[in-house]
Every structure is written in structure tokens, then in C-alpha cells.
Amino acid sequence: MELRIPSDRALELYTTMQRIRRFEESVSELYARGKIPGFLHTYVGEEAVATGVCANLTVDDWITSTHRGHGHLLAKGGRTDRSMAELFGRATGYNRGKGGSMHIAEPELGHLGANAIVGAGISLINGAALSAQYRGTSQVGVSFFGDGASNTGSFHEALNFAAVHNLPAVFVCENNGYAESTPRWYHQRVGRVSERAAAYCMPGDTVDGNDVIAVYLAAGKAVARARRGEGPTLLECLTFRRRGHHEADNQFYRPKEELANPERHCPILRLRGELLAAGTPESTLDAIHAAVDEEIRLAVAFAESSPHPEPATARADIYTGREE
């Protein structure tokens, strides 16, 4: 069996997904032990979307994230130790412990921030894309959002604005079938979110969001189109949320059979099977797992040993270039 992409790229995708999975499993455990404050929304099961999309981006490209945003940051090149420290509320975190899980950001990586407001990042990415167009760069803006967010006014306003101005933007709907606890069939009449692209005369595509290579290839076309100045694309990735909307969610609204065998949706196991079938030694994949496990262990140790922010810095970083 031949891989659909070069093996070295496939292994990069595999490593990124494994890094996100182990990070999220670790923070879930740490949250249950009271180590992480606030709310926690994990990305377990959805790793292929951020991984496949961000593998087509450079550090100069921008993304906007959601309340379920750790995976987006890691896929964009974020470090696990600084990400972990941020969730712990420590001064060594990306936002000095002040952003936490739902507001983590790193502009130097092109990550314009997670956002607790549903659909808010969809409009924000237009500003980044417009700036690239105005300055004549090849940068692209990518917004991640859920199926529920595609019902908000900001979604329709943003897609219309991007289409009218032919912006270098890609709108990525992570359709896990639930808007928090509301099933997709209950809140939408359209069969696919991607159908809504037709209203704005832009391409709309739906892919299997549990197949990282399919996501990578589809996103690659959309990103390349944006870089050529051919305008925005709406990309819908059908994925599977393995855990609750947040860590306290008992998922009573989901059919038991849906959660009975989550491994059948697992993007990591799927790619592992393809790699093995293509001749990749199992020892290579096991070595990736071991290396990622050690990385996460060190990230947790870094976070736990890091100091809390000093009270005197409470008003720092509120305004650009100003510290009080």
C-alpha cells in the first residue's frame, strides 16, 4: 500500500496528532486532580483537523481558535511546556498565566487566540486576512469554529465580507455533530455546513475529519488558492468528539452506542494503520509515542515547578506596550 503523501510528511502529522492527544489526556487527568483551574474543553478525537490544516501553514500565517483550542496552538507550533504552564496559571505560560485554557494565544506563532465567545474568531480572521491583502503579502488567515457557530450572525457576516473582498481566508468548520449538547440535525436543516458556501460564491468542501491526510490535502488546496489571490474557502471537517463538551459534561444527550467504541473514529489509529501497511516499522511509531510521552512528562514538571504570577503584575499586558 502506498501513502497518499510522502512518508516523512505523514510521520510529521502522526507525531503532531500524538502530541495533541497526550497533552489533552494529561490535562484531563490533571484537571480532575484539581491541578488546573477554570473550565476545560479537550480536543481528544479531533486532532486530525488542526493537524492537517496547520501543516499547510507557515509561522507567518494566522489562525483564530475556539474554547477548545489547545490542539490548534500545538498544531501551529506551540510548545507543550509553555502551553501546560498557561493552563496551570503560571507565569511561564504563553500569556503569563492570565489567559488560561479558553484564552491562550501566541501572536508570534500567528495564533491570535482561543475565544470563549462562540463564532467570534470567524470575524477576527478577516482582519488578519485583509491586512495581508492590503500589504501585498502571501499570508493566509484560517479560522476554526464548530457546527453550532455556523448558525451565528458572525459566520454569515464574515463569509460575506471575505467573499466581497476576495480575502485570503480559509474557514474551517470542525463539525463534531454537537453544538455543546444540541445535535446537528436539531439546529440545522442543511445536510452539510459546506453547502452554505454557495450563498457567498466561494468553494465549499466537506472531508472526513478523522482522516488527517484527507484534511491535509483539502486544506492544502484551500490555502494555496488563498495564497494565489483567488479568495476564501469554506472547509467542513466531519470529526468525533470523544469526551464531553467540557470535563464536567456527563454526555447524557448522546446515544450510548455512539460512545461505545470511539476507537473506530480515531485518526491516530487510522494513520498508524496506513503507515504500517506502507512499510513503516512499528518500532518507528513506538519511538514517537515514547518521545511524546517524555515531552509531556517534562511539560507537566515544568508547569508544576513554575511560579505563579506576582500580584504586582496583575495590570500588566492589558494594553499593548503598556505595563503598570
ZIRA-V770184 format. One record per backbone hydrogen bond with DSSP energy under -0.5 kcal/mol. CO is the residue of the C=O (numbers start at 0). NH is the residue of the N-H. Records with the same first field share a line. If there is no record, write none. Layout:
BEGIN
CO=NH / NH
END
This chain:
BEGIN
5=9
6=10
7=11
8=12
9=13
10=14
11=15
12=16
13=17
14=18
15=19
16=20
17=21
18=22
19=23
20=24
21=25
22=26
23=27
24=28
25=29
26=30
27=31
28=32
29=34 / 35
30=33
39=41 / 246
42=45
43=241 / 242
44=239
45=48 / 49
46=50
47=51
48=52
49=53
50=54
52=55
53=56
57=60
61=141
62=111
63=143
66=68
68=72
69=73
70=74
71=75
72=77
73=76
78=82
79=83
80=84
81=85 / 93
82=86
83=87
84=88 / 89
85=88
86=36
88=308
89=92
92=95
94=97
98=102
99=102
100=103
103=113
105=108 / 110
106=109
109=62 / 111
110=105
112=64
115=117
116=119
118=121 / 122
119=122 / 123
120=124
122=125 / 126
123=126 / 127
124=128
125=129
126=130
127=131
128=132
129=133
130=134
131=135 / 136
139=61
140=169
141=63
142=171
144=173
145=149
146=149
147=150
148=151
151=155
152=156
153=157
154=158
155=159
156=160
157=161
158=162
159=163
160=164
161=166
162=165
166=168
167=140
168=232
169=142 / 171
170=172 / 234
171=144 / 173
172=174 / 236
173=146 / 175
174=238
175=240
176=183
177=179
178=180 / 181
180=182
181=178
182=185 / 186
183=186 / 187
191=194
192=195
193=196
194=197
195=198
196=199 / 201
197=200
202=233
204=235
206=208 / 237
207=210
209=211
210=214
211=215
212=216
213=217
214=218
215=219
216=220
217=221
218=222
219=223
220=224
221=225
222=226
223=227
224=229
225=228
231=202
232=170 / 234
233=204 / 235
234=172 / 236
235=206 / 237
236=174 / 238
237=208
239=241
245=248
247=249
250=253
254=257 / 258
255=258 / 259
256=260
258=261
260=263
261=264
262=265
265=269
266=270
267=271
268=272
269=273
270=274
271=275
272=276
273=277
274=279
275=278
280=283 / 284
281=285
282=286
283=287
284=288
285=289
286=290
287=291
288=292
289=293
290=294
291=295
292=296
293=297
294=298
295=299
296=300
297=301
298=302
299=303
300=304
301=305
302=305
306=90
309=312
310=313
312=315
314=317
318=321
321=316 / 318
END
